[in-house]
Amino acid sequence: MDTHPDSLTIRTPVRVPVGDGHIFRFGLIASIDGENVEVDLGSDGTVAATRDTVRRL
């Protein structure tokens, strides 16, 4: 898994923590705004995270 945050681009498959951080979901990056990333989880909607918490698959 590539954990370098600069390698993240739109439509990159990623793992993102949700809730208290012990549960992870998989999705595609929908948008990037500086340090903030929005991840599309498909039919479950989207989740906002920061670059340092998102991990590339």
C-alpha positions in Angstrom: 0.0 0.0 0.0 1.4 3.4 -1.0 1.0 5.7 2.0 2.7 8.8 0.5 -0.1 11.5 0.6 1.3 13.3 -2.5 0.5 10.3 -4.7 -3.3 10.8 -4.2 -5.3 12.0 -7.2 -8.9 12.0 -8.3 -10.3 8.4 -8.8 -7.5 6.8 -6.8 -8.8 3.8 -4.9 -8.2 4.3 -1.1 -8.9 3.1 2.3 -10.4 5.7 4.7 -11.2 5.4 8.4 -14.8 6.3 9.5 -16.4 6.8 12.8 -13.9 6.4 15.7 -11.2 5.3 13.3 -11.4 1.6 14.0 -13.6 0.9 11.0 -12.2 1.3 7.4 -14.1 1.7 4.2 -12.9 1.5 0.6 -13.7 4.0 -2.1 -12.4 6.4 -4.8 -11.2 9.9 -4.2 -14.0 12.3 -5.5 -12.2 15.6 -4.7 -9.1 17.0 -3.2 -9.0 20.5 -1.6 -5.6 21.1 -0.1 -5.3 18.8 2.9 -9.0 17.7 2.7 -10.1 14.7 0.7 -13.6 13.6 -0.1 -14.0 9.8 -0.8 -16.9 8.3 -2.7 -18.1 5.2 -1.0 -20.5 4.2 -3.8 -24.1 3.7 -2.8 -23.1 4.7 0.8 -22.4 8.3 -0.2 -19.2 10.2 0.6 -16.9 10.7 3.6 -14.6 13.6 4.2 -11.0 13.0 5.6 -7.6 14.5 5.6 -4.7 13.4 3.4 -2.8 11.9 6.3 -5.7 9.5 7.2 -6.4 8.2 3.7 -4.3 5.3 2.4 -3.9 4.4 -1.2 -4.6 0.8 -2.2 
